[in-house]
Amino acid sequence: MAKSAGQNTVFTWSSSEIGVTEFEISTSINELDATDTKTPAGESEYLGGKQERTISFTILKDATVDGLNLNTSTAFSVAVTDASANDRTYSGNAILLSETVTGSVDGIVTVQYTGRVTGAFTEE
């Protein structure tokens, strides 16, 4: 299996390619407690519930450019290409819920966005 370098990633937000320093798309399944009076004493039963995805990414802050819109469903895609030119694209829509600007005296000012993937999500 060929490995993928981060610099070979193309991150697209609202049809525009943007440079990111890091990104994360996480998937989790809600846990549903299905314990009832027929469950053996002292035991618990669980079922998998809804699937949820979150997205987060960090960009370098450009003082001349407005930030991304929060609370607006926006199309995104992340195309990852490995050393053998194989690629995998993750795409869907996301709603950004938070924006955090971080900087230091001897560092670069960055903006981290976090949100939820909403609706259909594809990995191909």
Steps between C-alpha positions, in 0.01 A plus 500: 500500500642838398503774757355846446687820579296792629640736237332283234155584639260734320243656733204669330246715684205648310664420163823681593824322578646621828827418669468317829770416751298211644157343467292230663175326407371278780220245490317362802186298567264603779446238767139411581424333834271203421496363856154388611335270756597193291870588515686273745542660843813713526547505122440767234408478133586755233422569137678725253311819420554786260832554331650844556799669341696802610751703304781726614776675313757771555602772255753781514336834581508759224414842642365615163250214462172456690454180699278214388129518577378322810157335519466462122490165320795499260634240255849366567735235370835364608704318236794300633757364255768248594853457363369259233247758374204310649242733643208499741246783515275577795214738426173632632355809664596640838383769738781678680415554866814661639796712395812538716776745410836416659831681488818562692788747493730256319235304306264521209138604560264214416124448496348169601147417389288217635156383399273214403458319172134516402310285253662260257873429530707311245837332503621391159 
